[in-house]
Amino acid sequence: MRIFIFFIAAAAALGACSSDKAPPPQVQAPQPAAKTVFDTQLRALDKAKAVQDVVDKQNAAADKKLKDDGG
């Protein structure tokens, strides 16, 4: 009887180690962000960052021109 229980337990253990792979997870498209009370502030922040990039590029160009002119 013990041997029979051992074989049943062994078969159950081997059955749990099957090589069947789980199906790949489904990729969902990202959902658009919900509107919040901060949308206007975030847009203003993005606009300010864009303006800062323009100012930095102009400053770099002015510094290069000044350096090239020998000043």
A tleap script that builds the chain and sets N, CA, C and O, in Angstrom:
source leaprc.protein.ff14SB
mol = sequence {
  NMET ARG ILE PHE ILE PHE PHE ILE ALA ALA
  ALA ALA ALA LEU GLY ALA CYS SER SER ASP
  LYS ALA PRO PRO PRO GLN VAL GLN ALA PRO
  GLN PRO ALA ALA LYS THR VAL PHE ASP THR
  GLN LEU ARG ALA LEU ASP LYS ALA LYS ALA
  VAL GLN ASP VAL VAL ASP LYS GLN ASN ALA
  ALA ALA ASP LYS LYS LEU LYS ASP ASP GLY
  CGLY
}
set mol.1.N position { 0.826 -1.192 0.000 }
set mol.1.CA position { 0.000 0.000 0.000 }
set mol.1.C position { 0.867 1.251 0.000 }
set mol.1.O position { 0.550 2.230 -0.676 }
set mol.2.N position { 1.947 1.222 0.748 }
set mol.2.CA position { 2.835 2.383 0.799 }
set mol.2.C position { 3.466 2.646 -0.565 }
set mol.2.O position { 3.632 3.796 -0.971 }
set mol.3.N position { 3.808 1.594 -1.251 }
set mol.3.CA position { 4.407 1.756 -2.570 }
set mol.3.C position { 3.398 2.390 -3.520 }
set mol.3.O position { 3.762 3.252 -4.319 }
set mol.4.N position { 2.155 1.982 -3.446 }
set mol.4.CA position { 1.115 2.553 -4.294 }
set mol.4.C position { 0.970 4.043 -4.025 }
set mol.4.O position { 0.857 4.820 -4.973 }
set mol.5.N position { 0.969 4.464 -2.776 }
set mol.5.CA position { 0.867 5.879 -2.420 }
set mol.5.C position { 2.105 6.629 -2.911 }
set mol.5.O position { 2.009 7.762 -3.382 }
set mol.6.N position { 3.282 5.974 -2.793 }
set mol.6.CA position { 4.511 6.602 -3.282 }
set mol.6.C position { 4.429 6.861 -4.781 }
set mol.6.O position { 4.792 7.946 -5.236 }
set mol.7.N position { 3.963 5.897 -5.551 }
set mol.7.CA position { 3.858 6.067 -6.997 }
set mol.7.C position { 2.824 7.135 -7.367 }
set mol.7.O position { 3.031 7.895 -8.312 }
set mol.8.N position { 1.754 7.192 -6.652 }
set mol.8.CA position { 0.742 8.229 -6.898 }
set mol.8.C position { 1.330 9.610 -6.613 }
set mol.8.O position { 1.130 10.546 -7.386 }
set mol.9.N position { 2.058 9.733 -5.497 }
set mol.9.CA position { 2.679 11.010 -5.146 }
set mol.9.C position { 3.742 11.398 -6.171 }
set mol.9.O position { 3.857 12.569 -6.532 }
set mol.10.N position { 4.516 10.424 -6.637 }
set mol.10.CA position { 5.549 10.688 -7.643 }
set mol.10.C position { 4.916 11.116 -8.963 }
set mol.10.O position { 5.406 12.033 -9.621 }
set mol.11.N position { 3.842 10.461 -9.345 }
set mol.11.CA position { 3.158 10.822 -10.585 }
set mol.11.C position { 2.572 12.228 -10.477 }
set mol.11.O position { 2.609 12.986 -11.447 }
set mol.12.N position { 2.039 12.581 -9.331 }
set mol.12.CA position { 1.480 13.918 -9.143 }
set mol.12.C position { 2.593 14.965 -9.185 }
set mol.12.O position { 2.412 16.042 -9.752 }
set mol.13.N position { 3.731 14.655 -8.594 }
set mol.13.CA position { 4.857 15.588 -8.594 }
set mol.13.C position { 5.396 15.785 -10.007 }
set mol.13.O position { 5.694 16.912 -10.402 }
set mol.14.N position { 5.523 14.717 -10.760 }
set mol.14.CA position { 6.004 14.830 -12.134 }
set mol.14.C position { 4.983 15.515 -13.026 }
set mol.14.O position { 5.347 16.223 -13.965 }
set mol.15.N position { 3.739 15.310 -12.741 }
set mol.15.CA position { 2.691 15.970 -13.517 }
set mol.15.C position { 2.689 17.473 -13.295 }
set mol.15.O position { 2.330 18.235 -14.192 }
set mol.16.N position { 3.087 17.900 -12.110 }
set mol.16.CA position { 3.148 19.333 -11.810 }
set mol.16.C position { 4.313 19.995 -12.523 }
set mol.16.O position { 4.321 21.213 -12.701 }
set mol.17.N position { 5.292 19.209 -12.931 }
set mol.17.CA position { 6.473 19.749 -13.610 }
set mol.17.C position { 6.357 19.591 -15.119 }
set mol.17.O position { 7.359 19.338 -15.788 }
set mol.18.N position { 5.192 19.730 -15.649 }
set mol.18.CA position { 5.016 19.551 -17.087 }
set mol.18.C position { 5.729 20.657 -17.847 }
set mol.18.O position { 6.003 21.722 -17.294 }
set mol.19.N position { 6.028 20.405 -19.106 }
set mol.19.CA position { 6.776 21.361 -19.914 }
set mol.19.C position { 5.863 22.284 -20.715 }
set mol.19.O position { 6.345 23.061 -21.539 }
set mol.20.N position { 4.574 22.212 -20.488 }
set mol.20.CA position { 3.665 23.111 -21.192 }
set mol.20.C position { 3.942 24.541 -20.753 }
set mol.20.O position { 3.977 24.845 -19.561 }
set mol.21.N position { 4.133 25.399 -21.719 }
set mol.21.CA position { 4.396 26.805 -21.394 }
set mol.21.C position { 3.079 27.545 -21.260 }
set mol.21.O position { 2.102 27.247 -21.947 }
set mol.22.N position { 3.078 28.500 -20.374 }
set mol.22.CA position { 1.891 29.323 -20.197 }
set mol.22.C position { 1.739 30.226 -21.413 }
set mol.22.O position { 2.742 30.609 -22.015 }
set mol.23.N position { 0.524 30.573 -21.788 }
set mol.23.CA position { 0.353 31.458 -22.931 }
set mol.23.C position { 0.959 32.829 -22.627 }
set mol.23.O position { 0.908 33.294 -21.488 }
set mol.24.N position { 1.532 33.474 -23.646 }
set mol.24.CA position { 2.141 34.786 -23.399 }
set mol.24.C position { 1.080 35.795 -22.969 }
set mol.24.O position { -0.067 35.721 -23.410 }
set mol.25.N position { 1.457 36.721 -22.124 }
set mol.25.CA position { 0.471 37.716 -21.680 }
set mol.25.C position { 0.067 38.613 -22.842 }
set mol.25.O position { 0.879 38.952 -23.703 }
set mol.26.N position { -1.184 38.982 -22.844 }
set mol.26.CA position { -1.682 39.840 -23.914 }
set mol.26.C position { -1.238 41.267 -23.650 }
set mol.26.O position { -1.346 41.781 -22.537 }
set mol.27.N position { -0.737 41.888 -24.703 }
set mol.27.CA position { -0.276 43.264 -24.589 }
set mol.27.C position { -1.452 44.181 -24.884 }
set mol.27.O position { -2.087 44.085 -25.934 }
set mol.28.N position { -1.725 45.059 -23.950 }
set mol.28.CA position { -2.824 45.990 -24.131 }
set mol.28.C position { -2.266 47.340 -24.546 }
set mol.28.O position { -1.204 47.762 -24.088 }
set mol.29.N position { -2.994 47.996 -25.409 }
set mol.29.CA position { -2.585 49.332 -25.830 }
set mol.29.C position { -2.712 50.285 -24.651 }
set mol.29.O position { -3.669 50.197 -23.882 }
set mol.30.N position { -1.752 51.197 -24.500 }
set mol.30.CA position { -1.862 52.136 -23.382 }
set mol.30.C position { -3.089 53.020 -23.539 }
set mol.30.O position { -3.415 53.481 -24.633 }
set mol.31.N position { -3.744 53.236 -22.438 }
set mol.31.CA position { -4.935 54.060 -22.468 }
set mol.31.C position { -4.527 55.523 -22.326 }
set mol.31.O position { -3.580 55.838 -21.606 }
set mol.32.N position { -5.236 56.413 -23.007 }
set mol.32.CA position { -4.897 57.821 -22.866 }
set mol.32.C position { -5.113 58.285 -21.428 }
set mol.32.O position { -6.008 57.813 -20.727 }
set mol.33.N position { -4.281 59.203 -21.021 }
set mol.33.CA position { -4.374 59.693 -19.649 }
set mol.33.C position { -5.700 60.422 -19.443 }
set mol.33.O position { -6.175 61.146 -20.317 }
set mol.34.N position { -6.262 60.217 -18.303 }
set mol.34.CA position { -7.518 60.883 -17.979 }
set mol.34.C position { -7.239 62.351 -17.677 }
set mol.34.O position { -6.181 62.694 -17.149 }
set mol.35.N position { -8.180 63.199 -18.010 }
set mol.35.CA position { -8.013 64.617 -17.736 }
set mol.35.C position { -8.028 64.844 -16.226 }
set mol.35.O position { -8.825 64.265 -15.488 }
set mol.36.N position { -7.120 65.703 -15.808 }
set mol.36.CA position { -7.035 66.025 -14.387 }
set mol.36.C position { -7.066 67.540 -14.228 }
set mol.36.O position { -7.058 68.280 -15.212 }
set mol.37.N position { -7.099 67.980 -13.008 }
set mol.37.CA position { -7.102 69.419 -12.742 }
set mol.37.C position { -5.729 70.020 -13.005 }
set mol.37.O position { -5.594 71.243 -13.052 }
set mol.38.N position { -4.717 69.193 -13.176 }
set mol.38.CA position { -3.366 69.678 -13.381 }
set mol.38.C position { -2.977 69.784 -14.860 }
set mol.38.O position { -1.845 70.163 -15.161 }
set mol.39.N position { -3.872 69.465 -15.775 }
set mol.39.CA position { -3.532 69.480 -17.195 }
set mol.39.C position { -3.034 70.845 -17.657 }
set mol.39.O position { -2.054 70.920 -18.398 }
set mol.40.N position { -3.679 71.907 -17.240 }
set mol.40.CA position { -3.251 73.231 -17.698 }
set mol.40.C position { -1.869 73.568 -17.139 }
set mol.40.O position { -1.060 74.184 -17.833 }
set mol.41.N position { -1.592 73.180 -15.911 }
set mol.41.CA position { -0.282 73.442 -15.330 }
set mol.41.C position { 0.794 72.607 -16.018 }
set mol.41.O position { 1.910 73.082 -16.231 }
set mol.42.N position { 0.466 71.379 -16.362 }
set mol.42.CA position { 1.439 70.530 -17.040 }
set mol.42.C position { 1.747 71.053 -18.433 }
set mol.42.O position { 2.899 71.026 -18.866 }
set mol.43.N position { 0.725 71.529 -19.138 }
set mol.43.CA position { 0.966 72.123 -20.456 }
set mol.43.C position { 1.839 73.366 -20.333 }
set mol.43.O position { 2.736 73.577 -21.148 }
set mol.44.N position { 1.583 74.186 -19.324 }
set mol.44.CA position { 2.390 75.387 -19.114 }
set mol.44.C position { 3.833 75.009 -18.789 }
set mol.44.O position { 4.762 75.674 -19.249 }
set mol.45.N position { 4.030 73.966 -18.016 }
set mol.45.CA position { 5.374 73.510 -17.681 }
set mol.45.C position { 6.103 73.004 -18.930 }
set mol.45.O position { 7.280 73.304 -19.125 }
set mol.46.N position { 5.409 72.244 -19.768 }
set mol.46.CA position { 6.011 71.765 -21.008 }
set mol.46.C position { 6.388 72.930 -21.914 }
set mol.46.O position { 7.451 72.918 -22.535 }
set mol.47.N position { 5.532 73.920 -21.990 }
set mol.47.CA position { 5.815 75.092 -22.810 }
set mol.47.C position { 7.028 75.844 -22.259 }
set mol.47.O position { 7.873 76.302 -23.029 }
set mol.48.N position { 7.119 75.971 -20.947 }
set mol.48.CA position { 8.256 76.659 -20.332 }
set mol.48.C position { 9.556 75.895 -20.591 }
set mol.48.O position { 10.598 76.511 -20.817 }
set mol.49.N position { 9.506 74.579 -20.561 }
set mol.49.CA position { 10.700 73.779 -20.850 }
set mol.49.C position { 11.138 73.971 -22.301 }
set mol.49.O position { 12.333 74.048 -22.587 }
set mol.50.N position { 10.182 74.048 -23.206 }
set mol.50.CA position { 10.514 74.272 -24.614 }
set mol.50.C position { 11.146 75.642 -24.804 }
set mol.50.O position { 12.111 75.780 -25.556 }
set mol.51.N position { 10.619 76.643 -24.139 }
set mol.51.CA position { 11.183 77.991 -24.228 }
set mol.51.C position { 12.590 78.001 -23.642 }
set mol.51.O position { 13.484 78.640 -24.197 }
set mol.52.N position { 12.796 77.307 -22.538 }
set mol.52.CA position { 14.124 77.254 -21.931 }
set mol.52.C position { 15.127 76.608 -22.870 }
set mol.52.O position { 16.280 77.036 -22.923 }
set mol.53.N position { 14.715 75.581 -23.616 }
set mol.53.CA position { 15.605 74.961 -24.590 }
set mol.53.C position { 16.020 75.959 -25.663 }
set mol.53.O position { 17.186 76.000 -26.055 }
set mol.54.N position { 15.070 76.765 -26.139 }
set mol.54.CA position { 15.373 77.777 -27.156 }
set mol.54.C position { 16.350 78.808 -26.594 }
set mol.54.O position { 17.306 79.195 -27.267 }
set mol.55.N position { 16.111 79.245 -25.374 }
set mol.55.CA position { 16.990 80.238 -24.754 }
set mol.55.C position { 18.390 79.663 -24.564 }
set mol.55.O position { 19.376 80.361 -24.799 }
set mol.56.N position { 18.492 78.410 -24.146 }
set mol.56.CA position { 19.801 77.774 -23.967 }
set mol.56.C position { 20.554 77.684 -25.288 }
set mol.56.O position { 21.763 77.912 -25.330 }
set mol.57.N position { 19.846 77.350 -26.369 }
set mol.57.CA position { 20.501 77.270 -27.679 }
set mol.57.C position { 20.971 78.650 -28.132 }
set mol.57.O position { 22.067 78.778 -28.678 }
set mol.58.N position { 20.159 79.682 -27.914 }
set mol.58.CA position { 20.558 81.032 -28.279 }
set mol.58.C position { 21.760 81.473 -27.449 }
set mol.58.O position { 22.667 82.115 -27.977 }
set mol.59.N position { 21.780 81.143 -26.173 }
set mol.59.CA position { 22.893 81.500 -25.309 }
set mol.59.C position { 24.175 80.799 -25.759 }
set mol.59.O position { 25.246 81.406 -25.769 }
set mol.60.N position { 24.068 79.533 -26.129 }
set mol.60.CA position { 25.233 78.794 -26.601 }
set mol.60.C position { 25.753 79.392 -27.902 }
set mol.60.O position { 26.964 79.497 -28.094 }
set mol.61.N position { 24.845 79.786 -28.803 }
set mol.61.CA position { 25.259 80.393 -30.066 }
set mol.61.C position { 25.934 81.733 -29.821 }
set mol.61.O position { 26.931 82.049 -30.471 }
set mol.62.N position { 25.413 82.517 -28.902 }
set mol.62.CA position { 25.998 83.822 -28.593 }
set mol.62.C position { 27.382 83.636 -27.953 }
set mol.62.O position { 28.308 84.385 -28.264 }
set mol.63.N position { 27.527 82.655 -27.072 }
set mol.63.CA position { 28.827 82.384 -26.452 }
set mol.63.C position { 29.849 81.947 -27.490 }
set mol.63.O position { 31.008 82.359 -27.445 }
set mol.64.N position { 29.406 81.100 -28.437 }
set mol.64.CA position { 30.314 80.629 -29.488 }
set mol.64.C position { 30.743 81.796 -30.374 }
set mol.64.O position { 31.916 81.917 -30.727 }
set mol.65.N position { 29.801 82.638 -30.723 }
set mol.65.CA position { 30.130 83.784 -31.567 }
set mol.65.C position { 31.089 84.718 -30.846 }
set mol.65.O position { 32.025 85.224 -31.465 }
set mol.66.N position { 30.886 84.958 -29.572 }
set mol.66.CA position { 31.760 85.804 -28.790 }
set mol.66.C position { 33.150 85.206 -28.694 }
set mol.66.O position { 34.143 85.927 -28.777 }
set mol.67.N position { 33.231 83.895 -28.520 }
set mol.67.CA position { 34.521 83.234 -28.433 }
set mol.67.C position { 35.243 83.261 -29.769 }
set mol.67.O position { 36.456 83.463 -29.820 }
set mol.68.N position { 34.484 83.053 -30.871 }
set mol.68.CA position { 35.085 83.080 -32.200 }
set mol.68.C position { 35.591 84.469 -32.565 }
set mol.68.O position { 36.581 84.601 -33.286 }
set mol.69.N position { 34.925 85.497 -32.074 }
set mol.69.CA position { 35.325 86.864 -32.385 }
set mol.69.C position { 36.512 87.316 -31.529 }
set mol.69.O position { 37.051 88.403 -31.739 }
set mol.70.N position { 36.908 86.504 -30.589 }
set mol.70.CA position { 38.085 86.811 -29.786 }
set mol.70.C position { 37.756 87.591 -28.531 }
set mol.70.O position { 38.642 88.233 -27.967 }
set mol.71.N position { 36.523 87.559 -28.076 }
set mol.71.CA position { 36.151 88.350 -26.909 }
set mol.71.C position { 36.109 87.604 -25.690 }
set mol.71.O position { 35.807 88.162 -24.635 }
savepdb mol mol.pdb
quit
